[in-house]
Amino acid sequence: MLAKKVLRNGISLNSRIKEQIAMYRDWKELSAEFNDEEVQGILTDARADLLESIRMKRNLEEIIMENNNADQREILRLRYFYAATWAAIADELHDTTQWVKEQHRKALKKIHVEMTECCEEYDGYAEEE
């Protein structure tokens, strides 16, 4: 299912962005200490990678926000941005796991996604439970 594949790119994206920010800051500090072209190039590459991850997250958030059902949006966010389990999502929404899975299925059916290069490049999703 295309929508699920694209949304799975959001799993671990938050931690990836945090890691990239830390790396970028390290390289930025080094580039200030060493005025070296090679270090400047690494810093530029690190910044470009970070911006690409941020753009990808924004694209996924826009896909999710197109859904007009608040519960379905929250299910998608929790599942694909925070890798929440079905049980954890059900607890958060004060409903059953079965209901959450049904809403998830309905939400995926509503998503019309065109694959972008951004989404094709990163496929860092976790396996389904």
Phi and psi in radians as a Rosetta constraint file:
Dihedral C 1 N 2 CA 2 C 2 CIRCULARHARMONIC -1.057 0.35
Dihedral N 2 CA 2 C 2 N 3 CIRCULARHARMONIC -0.805 0.35
Dihedral C 2 N 3 CA 3 C 3 CIRCULARHARMONIC -1.037 0.35
Dihedral N 3 CA 3 C 3 N 4 CIRCULARHARMONIC -0.781 0.35
Dihedral C 3 N 4 CA 4 C 4 CIRCULARHARMONIC -1.117 0.35
Dihedral N 4 CA 4 C 4 N 5 CIRCULARHARMONIC -0.717 0.35
Dihedral C 4 N 5 CA 5 C 5 CIRCULARHARMONIC -1.088 0.35
Dihedral N 5 CA 5 C 5 N 6 CIRCULARHARMONIC -0.766 0.35
Dihedral C 5 N 6 CA 6 C 6 CIRCULARHARMONIC -1.156 0.35
Dihedral N 6 CA 6 C 6 N 7 CIRCULARHARMONIC -0.777 0.35
Dihedral C 6 N 7 CA 7 C 7 CIRCULARHARMONIC -1.175 0.35
Dihedral N 7 CA 7 C 7 N 8 CIRCULARHARMONIC -0.529 0.35
Dihedral C 7 N 8 CA 8 C 8 CIRCULARHARMONIC -1.061 0.35
Dihedral N 8 CA 8 C 8 N 9 CIRCULARHARMONIC -0.369 0.35
Dihedral C 8 N 9 CA 9 C 9 CIRCULARHARMONIC -1.098 0.35
Dihedral N 9 CA 9 C 9 N 10 CIRCULARHARMONIC -0.365 0.35
Dihedral C 9 N 10 CA 10 C 10 CIRCULARHARMONIC -1.308 0.35
Dihedral N 10 CA 10 C 10 N 11 CIRCULARHARMONIC -0.399 0.35
Dihedral C 10 N 11 CA 11 C 11 CIRCULARHARMONIC -1.117 0.35
Dihedral N 11 CA 11 C 11 N 12 CIRCULARHARMONIC 2.240 0.35
Dihedral C 11 N 12 CA 12 C 12 CIRCULARHARMONIC 1.266 0.35
Dihedral N 12 CA 12 C 12 N 13 CIRCULARHARMONIC 0.057 0.35
Dihedral C 12 N 13 CA 13 C 13 CIRCULARHARMONIC -1.158 0.35
Dihedral N 13 CA 13 C 13 N 14 CIRCULARHARMONIC -0.668 0.35
Dihedral C 13 N 14 CA 14 C 14 CIRCULARHARMONIC -1.059 0.35
Dihedral N 14 CA 14 C 14 N 15 CIRCULARHARMONIC -0.800 0.35
Dihedral C 14 N 15 CA 15 C 15 CIRCULARHARMONIC -1.204 0.35
Dihedral N 15 CA 15 C 15 N 16 CIRCULARHARMONIC -0.605 0.35
Dihedral C 15 N 16 CA 16 C 16 CIRCULARHARMONIC -1.095 0.35
Dihedral N 16 CA 16 C 16 N 17 CIRCULARHARMONIC -0.741 0.35
Dihedral C 16 N 17 CA 17 C 17 CIRCULARHARMONIC -1.121 0.35
Dihedral N 17 CA 17 C 17 N 18 CIRCULARHARMONIC -0.745 0.35
Dihedral C 17 N 18 CA 18 C 18 CIRCULARHARMONIC -1.069 0.35
Dihedral N 18 CA 18 C 18 N 19 CIRCULARHARMONIC -0.737 0.35
Dihedral C 18 N 19 CA 19 C 19 CIRCULARHARMONIC -1.103 0.35
Dihedral N 19 CA 19 C 19 N 20 CIRCULARHARMONIC -0.738 0.35
Dihedral C 19 N 20 CA 20 C 20 CIRCULARHARMONIC -1.158 0.35
Dihedral N 20 CA 20 C 20 N 21 CIRCULARHARMONIC -0.628 0.35
Dihedral C 20 N 21 CA 21 C 21 CIRCULARHARMONIC -1.104 0.35
Dihedral N 21 CA 21 C 21 N 22 CIRCULARHARMONIC -0.774 0.35
Dihedral C 21 N 22 CA 22 C 22 CIRCULARHARMONIC -1.085 0.35
Dihedral N 22 CA 22 C 22 N 23 CIRCULARHARMONIC -0.772 0.35
Dihedral C 22 N 23 CA 23 C 23 CIRCULARHARMONIC -1.109 0.35
Dihedral N 23 CA 23 C 23 N 24 CIRCULARHARMONIC -0.746 0.35
Dihedral C 23 N 24 CA 24 C 24 CIRCULARHARMONIC -1.060 0.35
Dihedral N 24 CA 24 C 24 N 25 CIRCULARHARMONIC -0.769 0.35
Dihedral C 24 N 25 CA 25 C 25 CIRCULARHARMONIC -1.087 0.35
Dihedral N 25 CA 25 C 25 N 26 CIRCULARHARMONIC -0.717 0.35
Dihedral C 25 N 26 CA 26 C 26 CIRCULARHARMONIC -1.054 0.35
Dihedral N 26 CA 26 C 26 N 27 CIRCULARHARMONIC -0.823 0.35
Dihedral C 26 N 27 CA 27 C 27 CIRCULARHARMONIC -1.164 0.35
Dihedral N 27 CA 27 C 27 N 28 CIRCULARHARMONIC -0.624 0.35
Dihedral C 27 N 28 CA 28 C 28 CIRCULARHARMONIC -1.124 0.35
Dihedral N 28 CA 28 C 28 N 29 CIRCULARHARMONIC -0.728 0.35
Dihedral C 28 N 29 CA 29 C 29 CIRCULARHARMONIC -1.100 0.35
Dihedral N 29 CA 29 C 29 N 30 CIRCULARHARMONIC -0.763 0.35
Dihedral C 29 N 30 CA 30 C 30 CIRCULARHARMONIC -1.134 0.35
Dihedral N 30 CA 30 C 30 N 31 CIRCULARHARMONIC -0.671 0.35
Dihedral C 30 N 31 CA 31 C 31 CIRCULARHARMONIC -1.176 0.35
Dihedral N 31 CA 31 C 31 N 32 CIRCULARHARMONIC -0.522 0.35
Dihedral C 31 N 32 CA 32 C 32 CIRCULARHARMONIC -1.255 0.35
Dihedral N 32 CA 32 C 32 N 33 CIRCULARHARMONIC -0.605 0.35
Dihedral C 32 N 33 CA 33 C 33 CIRCULARHARMONIC -1.311 0.35
Dihedral N 33 CA 33 C 33 N 34 CIRCULARHARMONIC -0.699 0.35
Dihedral C 33 N 34 CA 34 C 34 CIRCULARHARMONIC -2.024 0.35
Dihedral N 34 CA 34 C 34 N 35 CIRCULARHARMONIC 2.010 0.35
Dihedral C 34 N 35 CA 35 C 35 CIRCULARHARMONIC -1.510 0.35
Dihedral N 35 CA 35 C 35 N 36 CIRCULARHARMONIC 1.361 0.35
Dihedral C 35 N 36 CA 36 C 36 CIRCULARHARMONIC -2.192 0.35
Dihedral N 36 CA 36 C 36 N 37 CIRCULARHARMONIC 2.390 0.35
Dihedral C 36 N 37 CA 37 C 37 CIRCULARHARMONIC -1.058 0.35
Dihedral N 37 CA 37 C 37 N 38 CIRCULARHARMONIC -0.695 0.35
Dihedral C 37 N 38 CA 38 C 38 CIRCULARHARMONIC -1.125 0.35
Dihedral N 38 CA 38 C 38 N 39 CIRCULARHARMONIC -0.755 0.35
Dihedral C 38 N 39 CA 39 C 39 CIRCULARHARMONIC -1.129 0.35
Dihedral N 39 CA 39 C 39 N 40 CIRCULARHARMONIC -0.702 0.35
Dihedral C 39 N 40 CA 40 C 40 CIRCULARHARMONIC -1.081 0.35
Dihedral N 40 CA 40 C 40 N 41 CIRCULARHARMONIC -0.687 0.35
Dihedral C 40 N 41 CA 41 C 41 CIRCULARHARMONIC -1.117 0.35
Dihedral N 41 CA 41 C 41 N 42 CIRCULARHARMONIC -0.731 0.35
Dihedral C 41 N 42 CA 42 C 42 CIRCULARHARMONIC -1.107 0.35
Dihedral N 42 CA 42 C 42 N 43 CIRCULARHARMONIC -0.732 0.35
Dihedral C 42 N 43 CA 43 C 43 CIRCULARHARMONIC -1.065 0.35
Dihedral N 43 CA 43 C 43 N 44 CIRCULARHARMONIC -0.766 0.35
Dihedral C 43 N 44 CA 44 C 44 CIRCULARHARMONIC -1.075 0.35
Dihedral N 44 CA 44 C 44 N 45 CIRCULARHARMONIC -0.759 0.35
Dihedral C 44 N 45 CA 45 C 45 CIRCULARHARMONIC -1.124 0.35
Dihedral N 45 CA 45 C 45 N 46 CIRCULARHARMONIC -0.735 0.35
Dihedral C 45 N 46 CA 46 C 46 CIRCULARHARMONIC -1.095 0.35
Dihedral N 46 CA 46 C 46 N 47 CIRCULARHARMONIC -0.700 0.35
Dihedral C 46 N 47 CA 47 C 47 CIRCULARHARMONIC -1.141 0.35
Dihedral N 47 CA 47 C 47 N 48 CIRCULARHARMONIC -0.733 0.35
Dihedral C 47 N 48 CA 48 C 48 CIRCULARHARMONIC -1.104 0.35
Dihedral N 48 CA 48 C 48 N 49 CIRCULARHARMONIC -0.721 0.35
Dihedral C 48 N 49 CA 49 C 49 CIRCULARHARMONIC -1.101 0.35
Dihedral N 49 CA 49 C 49 N 50 CIRCULARHARMONIC -0.766 0.35
Dihedral C 49 N 50 CA 50 C 50 CIRCULARHARMONIC -1.080 0.35
Dihedral N 50 CA 50 C 50 N 51 CIRCULARHARMONIC -0.815 0.35
Dihedral C 50 N 51 CA 51 C 51 CIRCULARHARMONIC -1.080 0.35
Dihedral N 51 CA 51 C 51 N 52 CIRCULARHARMONIC -0.657 0.35
Dihedral C 51 N 52 CA 52 C 52 CIRCULARHARMONIC -1.118 0.35
Dihedral N 52 CA 52 C 52 N 53 CIRCULARHARMONIC -0.719 0.35
Dihedral C 52 N 53 CA 53 C 53 CIRCULARHARMONIC -1.143 0.35
Dihedral N 53 CA 53 C 53 N 54 CIRCULARHARMONIC -0.700 0.35
Dihedral C 53 N 54 CA 54 C 54 CIRCULARHARMONIC -1.142 0.35
Dihedral N 54 CA 54 C 54 N 55 CIRCULARHARMONIC -0.736 0.35
Dihedral C 54 N 55 CA 55 C 55 CIRCULARHARMONIC -1.075 0.35
Dihedral N 55 CA 55 C 55 N 56 CIRCULARHARMONIC -0.730 0.35
Dihedral C 55 N 56 CA 56 C 56 CIRCULARHARMONIC -1.090 0.35
Dihedral N 56 CA 56 C 56 N 57 CIRCULARHARMONIC -0.769 0.35
Dihedral C 56 N 57 CA 57 C 57 CIRCULARHARMONIC -1.082 0.35
Dihedral N 57 CA 57 C 57 N 58 CIRCULARHARMONIC -0.751 0.35
Dihedral C 57 N 58 CA 58 C 58 CIRCULARHARMONIC -1.061 0.35
Dihedral N 58 CA 58 C 58 N 59 CIRCULARHARMONIC -0.735 0.35
Dihedral C 58 N 59 CA 59 C 59 CIRCULARHARMONIC -1.074 0.35
Dihedral N 59 CA 59 C 59 N 60 CIRCULARHARMONIC -0.753 0.35
Dihedral C 59 N 60 CA 60 C 60 CIRCULARHARMONIC -1.155 0.35
Dihedral N 60 CA 60 C 60 N 61 CIRCULARHARMONIC -0.690 0.35
Dihedral C 60 N 61 CA 61 C 61 CIRCULARHARMONIC -1.084 0.35
Dihedral N 61 CA 61 C 61 N 62 CIRCULARHARMONIC -0.703 0.35
Dihedral C 61 N 62 CA 62 C 62 CIRCULARHARMONIC -1.116 0.35
Dihedral N 62 CA 62 C 62 N 63 CIRCULARHARMONIC -0.701 0.35
Dihedral C 62 N 63 CA 63 C 63 CIRCULARHARMONIC -1.052 0.35
Dihedral N 63 CA 63 C 63 N 64 CIRCULARHARMONIC -0.797 0.35
Dihedral C 63 N 64 CA 64 C 64 CIRCULARHARMONIC -1.160 0.35
Dihedral N 64 CA 64 C 64 N 65 CIRCULARHARMONIC -0.716 0.35
Dihedral C 64 N 65 CA 65 C 65 CIRCULARHARMONIC -1.209 0.35
Dihedral N 65 CA 65 C 65 N 66 CIRCULARHARMONIC -0.275 0.35
Dihedral C 65 N 66 CA 66 C 66 CIRCULARHARMONIC -1.183 0.35
Dihedral N 66 CA 66 C 66 N 67 CIRCULARHARMONIC -0.359 0.35
Dihedral C 66 N 67 CA 67 C 67 CIRCULARHARMONIC -1.296 0.35
Dihedral N 67 CA 67 C 67 N 68 CIRCULARHARMONIC 2.258 0.35
Dihedral C 67 N 68 CA 68 C 68 CIRCULARHARMONIC -1.522 0.35
Dihedral N 68 CA 68 C 68 N 69 CIRCULARHARMONIC 0.020 0.35
Dihedral C 68 N 69 CA 69 C 69 CIRCULARHARMONIC -1.727 0.35
Dihedral N 69 CA 69 C 69 N 70 CIRCULARHARMONIC 2.009 0.35
Dihedral C 69 N 70 CA 70 C 70 CIRCULARHARMONIC -1.078 0.35
Dihedral N 70 CA 70 C 70 N 71 CIRCULARHARMONIC -0.697 0.35
Dihedral C 70 N 71 CA 71 C 71 CIRCULARHARMONIC -1.112 0.35
Dihedral N 71 CA 71 C 71 N 72 CIRCULARHARMONIC -0.753 0.35
Dihedral C 71 N 72 CA 72 C 72 CIRCULARHARMONIC -1.135 0.35
Dihedral N 72 CA 72 C 72 N 73 CIRCULARHARMONIC -0.690 0.35
Dihedral C 72 N 73 CA 73 C 73 CIRCULARHARMONIC -1.058 0.35
Dihedral N 73 CA 73 C 73 N 74 CIRCULARHARMONIC -0.787 0.35
Dihedral C 73 N 74 CA 74 C 74 CIRCULARHARMONIC -1.140 0.35
Dihedral N 74 CA 74 C 74 N 75 CIRCULARHARMONIC -0.690 0.35
Dihedral C 74 N 75 CA 75 C 75 CIRCULARHARMONIC -1.047 0.35
Dihedral N 75 CA 75 C 75 N 76 CIRCULARHARMONIC -0.821 0.35
Dihedral C 75 N 76 CA 76 C 76 CIRCULARHARMONIC -1.096 0.35
Dihedral N 76 CA 76 C 76 N 77 CIRCULARHARMONIC -0.767 0.35
Dihedral C 76 N 77 CA 77 C 77 CIRCULARHARMONIC -1.074 0.35
Dihedral N 77 CA 77 C 77 N 78 CIRCULARHARMONIC -0.860 0.35
Dihedral C 77 N 78 CA 78 C 78 CIRCULARHARMONIC -1.124 0.35
Dihedral N 78 CA 78 C 78 N 79 CIRCULARHARMONIC -0.711 0.35
Dihedral C 78 N 79 CA 79 C 79 CIRCULARHARMONIC -1.233 0.35
Dihedral N 79 CA 79 C 79 N 80 CIRCULARHARMONIC -0.799 0.35
Dihedral C 79 N 80 CA 80 C 80 CIRCULARHARMONIC -1.729 0.35
Dihedral N 80 CA 80 C 80 N 81 CIRCULARHARMONIC -0.275 0.35
Dihedral C 80 N 81 CA 81 C 81 CIRCULARHARMONIC -1.800 0.35
Dihedral N 81 CA 81 C 81 N 82 CIRCULARHARMONIC -0.439 0.35
Dihedral C 81 N 82 CA 82 C 82 CIRCULARHARMONIC -2.123 0.35
Dihedral N 82 CA 82 C 82 N 83 CIRCULARHARMONIC 0.075 0.35
Dihedral C 82 N 83 CA 83 C 83 CIRCULARHARMONIC 0.905 0.35
Dihedral N 83 CA 83 C 83 N 84 CIRCULARHARMONIC 0.647 0.35
Dihedral C 83 N 84 CA 84 C 84 CIRCULARHARMONIC -1.208 0.35
Dihedral N 84 CA 84 C 84 N 85 CIRCULARHARMONIC 2.533 0.35
Dihedral C 84 N 85 CA 85 C 85 CIRCULARHARMONIC -1.317 0.35
Dihedral N 85 CA 85 C 85 N 86 CIRCULARHARMONIC 2.855 0.35
Dihedral C 85 N 86 CA 86 C 86 CIRCULARHARMONIC -1.040 0.35
Dihedral N 86 CA 86 C 86 N 87 CIRCULARHARMONIC -0.725 0.35
Dihedral C 86 N 87 CA 87 C 87 CIRCULARHARMONIC -1.116 0.35
Dihedral N 87 CA 87 C 87 N 88 CIRCULARHARMONIC -0.729 0.35
Dihedral C 87 N 88 CA 88 C 88 CIRCULARHARMONIC -1.131 0.35
Dihedral N 88 CA 88 C 88 N 89 CIRCULARHARMONIC -0.699 0.35
Dihedral C 88 N 89 CA 89 C 89 CIRCULARHARMONIC -1.141 0.35
Dihedral N 89 CA 89 C 89 N 90 CIRCULARHARMONIC -0.756 0.35
Dihedral C 89 N 90 CA 90 C 90 CIRCULARHARMONIC -1.045 0.35
Dihedral N 90 CA 90 C 90 N 91 CIRCULARHARMONIC -0.754 0.35
Dihedral C 90 N 91 CA 91 C 91 CIRCULARHARMONIC -1.062 0.35
Dihedral N 91 CA 91 C 91 N 92 CIRCULARHARMONIC -0.789 0.35
Dihedral C 91 N 92 CA 92 C 92 CIRCULARHARMONIC -1.059 0.35
Dihedral N 92 CA 92 C 92 N 93 CIRCULARHARMONIC -0.687 0.35
Dihedral C 92 N 93 CA 93 C 93 CIRCULARHARMONIC -1.670 0.35
Dihedral N 93 CA 93 C 93 N 94 CIRCULARHARMONIC 0.068 0.35
Dihedral C 93 N 94 CA 94 C 94 CIRCULARHARMONIC 0.969 0.35
Dihedral N 94 CA 94 C 94 N 95 CIRCULARHARMONIC 0.857 0.35
Dihedral C 94 N 95 CA 95 C 95 CIRCULARHARMONIC -2.535 0.35
Dihedral N 95 CA 95 C 95 N 96 CIRCULARHARMONIC -3.040 0.35
Dihedral C 95 N 96 CA 96 C 96 CIRCULARHARMONIC -1.544 0.35
Dihedral N 96 CA 96 C 96 N 97 CIRCULARHARMONIC 2.779 0.35
Dihedral C 96 N 97 CA 97 C 97 CIRCULARHARMONIC -1.091 0.35
Dihedral N 97 CA 97 C 97 N 98 CIRCULARHARMONIC -0.686 0.35
Dihedral C 97 N 98 CA 98 C 98 CIRCULARHARMONIC -1.056 0.35
Dihedral N 98 CA 98 C 98 N 99 CIRCULARHARMONIC -0.762 0.35
Dihedral C 98 N 99 CA 99 C 99 CIRCULARHARMONIC -1.102 0.35
Dihedral N 99 CA 99 C 99 N 100 CIRCULARHARMONIC -0.747 0.35
Dihedral C 99 N 100 CA 100 C 100 CIRCULARHARMONIC -1.063 0.35
Dihedral N 100 CA 100 C 100 N 101 CIRCULARHARMONIC -0.800 0.35
Dihedral C 100 N 101 CA 101 C 101 CIRCULARHARMONIC -1.108 0.35
Dihedral N 101 CA 101 C 101 N 102 CIRCULARHARMONIC -0.664 0.35
Dihedral C 101 N 102 CA 102 C 102 CIRCULARHARMONIC -1.158 0.35
Dihedral N 102 CA 102 C 102 N 103 CIRCULARHARMONIC -0.756 0.35
Dihedral C 102 N 103 CA 103 C 103 CIRCULARHARMONIC -1.126 0.35
Dihedral N 103 CA 103 C 103 N 104 CIRCULARHARMONIC -0.649 0.35
Dihedral C 103 N 104 CA 104 C 104 CIRCULARHARMONIC -1.070 0.35
Dihedral N 104 CA 104 C 104 N 105 CIRCULARHARMONIC -0.819 0.35
Dihedral C 104 N 105 CA 105 C 105 CIRCULARHARMONIC -1.048 0.35
Dihedral N 105 CA 105 C 105 N 106 CIRCULARHARMONIC -0.776 0.35
Dihedral C 105 N 106 CA 106 C 106 CIRCULARHARMONIC -1.117 0.35
Dihedral N 106 CA 106 C 106 N 107 CIRCULARHARMONIC -0.701 0.35
Dihedral C 106 N 107 CA 107 C 107 CIRCULARHARMONIC -1.117 0.35
Dihedral N 107 CA 107 C 107 N 108 CIRCULARHARMONIC -0.731 0.35
Dihedral C 107 N 108 CA 108 C 108 CIRCULARHARMONIC -1.102 0.35
Dihedral N 108 CA 108 C 108 N 109 CIRCULARHARMONIC -0.627 0.35
Dihedral C 108 N 109 CA 109 C 109 CIRCULARHARMONIC -1.148 0.35
Dihedral N 109 CA 109 C 109 N 110 CIRCULARHARMONIC -0.478 0.35
Dihedral C 109 N 110 CA 110 C 110 CIRCULARHARMONIC -1.385 0.35
Dihedral N 110 CA 110 C 110 N 111 CIRCULARHARMONIC -0.297 0.35
Dihedral C 110 N 111 CA 111 C 111 CIRCULARHARMONIC -1.439 0.35
Dihedral N 111 CA 111 C 111 N 112 CIRCULARHARMONIC 2.224 0.35
Dihedral C 111 N 112 CA 112 C 112 CIRCULARHARMONIC -2.002 0.35
Dihedral N 112 CA 112 C 112 N 113 CIRCULARHARMONIC 1.874 0.35
Dihedral C 112 N 113 CA 113 C 113 CIRCULARHARMONIC -2.079 0.35
Dihedral N 113 CA 113 C 113 N 114 CIRCULARHARMONIC 2.318 0.35
Dihedral C 113 N 114 CA 114 C 114 CIRCULARHARMONIC -1.753 0.35
Dihedral N 114 CA 114 C 114 N 115 CIRCULARHARMONIC 2.238 0.35
Dihedral C 114 N 115 CA 115 C 115 CIRCULARHARMONIC -1.091 0.35
Dihedral N 115 CA 115 C 115 N 116 CIRCULARHARMONIC 2.364 0.35
Dihedral C 115 N 116 CA 116 C 116 CIRCULARHARMONIC -2.024 0.35
Dihedral N 116 CA 116 C 116 N 117 CIRCULARHARMONIC 2.822 0.35
Dihedral C 116 N 117 CA 117 C 117 CIRCULARHARMONIC -1.022 0.35
Dihedral N 117 CA 117 C 117 N 118 CIRCULARHARMONIC -0.634 0.35
Dihedral C 117 N 118 CA 118 C 118 CIRCULARHARMONIC -1.028 0.35
Dihedral N 118 CA 118 C 118 N 119 CIRCULARHARMONIC -0.803 0.35
Dihedral C 118 N 119 CA 119 C 119 CIRCULARHARMONIC -1.337 0.35
Dihedral N 119 CA 119 C 119 N 120 CIRCULARHARMONIC -0.480 0.35
Dihedral C 119 N 120 CA 120 C 120 CIRCULARHARMONIC -1.285 0.35
Dihedral N 120 CA 120 C 120 N 121 CIRCULARHARMONIC -0.562 0.35
Dihedral C 120 N 121 CA 121 C 121 CIRCULARHARMONIC -1.194 0.35
Dihedral N 121 CA 121 C 121 N 122 CIRCULARHARMONIC -0.770 0.35
Dihedral C 121 N 122 CA 122 C 122 CIRCULARHARMONIC -1.790 0.35
Dihedral N 122 CA 122 C 122 N 123 CIRCULARHARMONIC 2.152 0.35
Dihedral C 122 N 123 CA 123 C 123 CIRCULARHARMONIC -2.302 0.35
Dihedral N 123 CA 123 C 123 N 124 CIRCULARHARMONIC 0.986 0.35
Dihedral C 123 N 124 CA 124 C 124 CIRCULARHARMONIC -1.685 0.35
Dihedral N 124 CA 124 C 124 N 125 CIRCULARHARMONIC 0.903 0.35
Dihedral C 124 N 125 CA 125 C 125 CIRCULARHARMONIC -1.671 0.35
Dihedral N 125 CA 125 C 125 N 126 CIRCULARHARMONIC 2.729 0.35
Dihedral C 125 N 126 CA 126 C 126 CIRCULARHARMONIC -1.563 0.35
Dihedral N 126 CA 126 C 126 N 127 CIRCULARHARMONIC 2.786 0.35
Dihedral C 126 N 127 CA 127 C 127 CIRCULARHARMONIC -1.206 0.35
Dihedral N 127 CA 127 C 127 N 128 CIRCULARHARMONIC 2.579 0.35
Dihedral C 127 N 128 CA 128 C 128 CIRCULARHARMONIC -1.151 0.35
Dihedral N 128 CA 128 C 128 N 129 CIRCULARHARMONIC 2.640 0.35
